[in-house]
Amino acid sequence: MASTACFMIISKNDIPIYEAEVGTAPKKEEAAHQHQFILHAALDIVQDLAWTTSAMFLKAIDRFNDLVVSVYVTAAVHTRLMLLHDSRNDDGIKSFFQEVHELYIKASFTLLTVFVIILLNPLYLPGSRVTSSHFDTKVRALARRSE
């Protein structure tokens, strides 16, 4: 992917449901918080662009120093896959987004039978965080492969 990369999935209600530092650079706590802030600040730009284009992949929508924000907006539920990176490989980033989106959809269909049970649970909060270690492992593997 890139030496610096932070990946987030944001629900249609602007709630982060998954986040991971997927770059090869050493992880620092303050850098992780800065990455989250940069991605959240770009949400307004994403919201504006989503209404003006039919494209799902929005490359280089925002910049901070040498970091670039790229976004993939899903069509049906307006979930945003956001990546903060220092890479110039647009094709690799687009491929990463498409594969993670497919993984996200497959995870949703796999959980379809569990979904009815979850909805019946009064403690379930729609749009809650993705905590699957399997999903996390797959996303990180896709990020390494897209380097």
C-alpha positions as CSV (number, residue, x, y, z in Angstrom):
1,M,0.0,0.0,0.0
2,A,2.1,2.9,1.2
3,S,4.6,3.6,4.0
4,T,1.9,5.7,5.7
5,A,-1.7,4.5,5.4
6,C,-4.8,4.7,7.6
7,F,-8.0,3.0,6.4
8,M,-11.5,3.7,7.7
9,I,-15.0,2.6,6.9
10,I,-17.5,5.3,7.8
11,S,-21.3,4.6,8.0
12,K,-23.9,6.7,6.4
13,N,-24.3,8.5,9.8
14,D,-20.6,9.5,9.8
15,I,-19.8,6.9,12.4
16,P,-16.5,5.1,12.0
17,I,-17.3,1.4,12.0
18,Y,-13.8,0.1,11.1
19,E,-10.3,1.6,11.2
20,A,-6.8,0.3,10.8
21,E,-3.3,1.7,10.3
22,V,-2.2,-0.4,7.3
23,G,1.0,1.3,6.3
24,T,4.5,-0.1,6.7
25,A,5.7,2.9,8.7
26,P,6.2,2.5,12.5
27,K,3.0,3.2,14.4
28,K,2.8,6.2,16.7
29,E,-0.2,7.0,18.9
30,E,-0.2,10.7,18.0
31,A,0.1,9.9,14.3
32,A,-2.9,7.6,14.5
33,H,-5.0,10.4,16.1
34,Q,-3.8,12.8,13.5
35,H,-4.7,10.4,10.7
36,Q,-8.2,10.0,12.1
37,F,-8.6,13.7,12.3
38,I,-7.6,14.3,8.7
39,L,-10.0,11.6,7.5
40,H,-12.9,13.0,9.5
41,A,-12.1,16.5,8.2
42,A,-12.4,15.2,4.6
43,L,-16.0,13.9,5.2
44,D,-17.5,17.3,4.2
45,I,-15.6,17.2,0.9
46,V,-16.8,13.6,0.3
47,Q,-20.4,14.6,1.0
48,D,-20.2,17.4,-1.5
49,L,-18.5,15.3,-4.2
50,A,-20.9,12.4,-3.8
51,W,-23.7,14.5,-5.1
52,T,-21.8,15.8,-8.1
53,T,-20.4,12.6,-9.5
54,S,-21.6,9.0,-10.2
55,A,-18.1,7.7,-9.7
56,M,-17.6,5.4,-6.7
57,F,-13.8,6.0,-6.5
58,L,-12.9,9.5,-5.6
59,K,-9.1,9.9,-5.8
60,A,-7.1,12.6,-4.1
61,I,-10.0,14.6,-2.7
62,D,-7.9,16.2,0.0
63,R,-4.3,16.7,1.0
64,F,-2.4,17.2,4.2
65,N,1.3,17.8,3.8
66,D,2.5,14.8,1.8
67,L,-0.6,12.7,2.7
68,V,-3.6,12.2,0.3
69,V,-7.2,11.2,1.1
70,S,-8.8,8.8,-1.4
71,V,-12.4,7.6,-1.0
72,Y,-14.7,4.9,-2.3
73,V,-18.4,5.6,-1.8
74,T,-20.7,2.6,-1.9
75,A,-23.8,3.0,-4.0
76,A,-26.6,1.5,-2.0
77,V,-26.0,2.5,1.7
78,H,-23.6,5.4,1.2
79,T,-20.9,3.8,3.3
80,R,-17.5,5.5,2.7
81,L,-14.2,3.6,2.5
82,M,-11.5,6.2,3.2
83,L,-7.8,5.8,2.9
84,L,-5.1,8.3,4.0
85,H,-1.9,7.5,2.2
86,D,1.3,8.8,0.6
87,S,1.2,6.6,-2.4
88,R,0.7,7.6,-6.0
89,N,-0.5,4.2,-7.2
90,D,-4.2,5.1,-8.1
91,D,-4.8,1.7,-9.8
92,G,-3.6,-0.2,-6.7
93,I,-5.7,2.0,-4.4
94,K,-8.8,1.6,-6.5
95,S,-8.2,-2.2,-6.6
96,F,-7.8,-2.2,-2.8
97,F,-11.1,-0.4,-2.3
98,Q,-13.0,-2.7,-4.7
99,E,-11.7,-5.8,-3.0
100,V,-12.4,-4.5,0.5
101,H,-15.9,-3.5,-0.6
102,E,-16.5,-7.0,-1.9
103,L,-15.2,-8.4,1.3
104,Y,-17.5,-6.1,3.3
105,I,-20.5,-7.2,1.2
106,K,-19.6,-10.9,1.5
107,A,-19.3,-10.5,5.3
108,S,-22.7,-8.9,5.3
109,F,-24.3,-11.7,3.3
110,T,-22.5,-14.3,5.5
111,L,-24.0,-12.7,8.5
112,L,-27.5,-12.5,6.9
113,T,-28.9,-15.4,9.0
114,V,-27.5,-13.8,12.1
115,F,-28.8,-10.4,11.1
116,V,-32.4,-11.3,12.0
117,I,-31.3,-12.4,15.4
118,I,-29.2,-9.2,15.8
119,L,-32.2,-7.0,14.9
120,L,-34.3,-8.7,17.5
121,N,-31.7,-7.9,20.1
122,P,-32.7,-4.6,21.8
123,L,-29.1,-3.8,22.6
124,Y,-28.0,-3.9,19.0
125,L,-27.1,-0.5,17.5
126,P,-27.2,-0.3,13.7
127,G,-24.0,0.9,12.2
128,S,-21.9,-0.5,15.1
129,R,-18.2,-1.2,14.7
130,V,-16.8,-4.1,12.7
131,T,-14.9,-6.2,15.2
132,S,-14.3,-9.3,13.2
133,S,-10.7,-10.4,13.4
134,H,-11.2,-12.3,10.2
135,F,-12.3,-9.1,8.4
136,D,-9.3,-7.2,9.9
137,T,-6.8,-9.9,8.8
138,K,-8.2,-9.9,5.2
139,V,-8.1,-6.0,5.0
140,R,-4.5,-5.9,6.1
141,A,-3.6,-8.7,3.7
142,L,-5.3,-6.8,0.8
143,A,-3.4,-3.6,1.9
144,R,0.0,-5.5,1.8
145,R,-0.9,-7.0,-1.6
146,S,-1.8,-3.6,-3.1
147,E,1.6,-2.1,-2.3
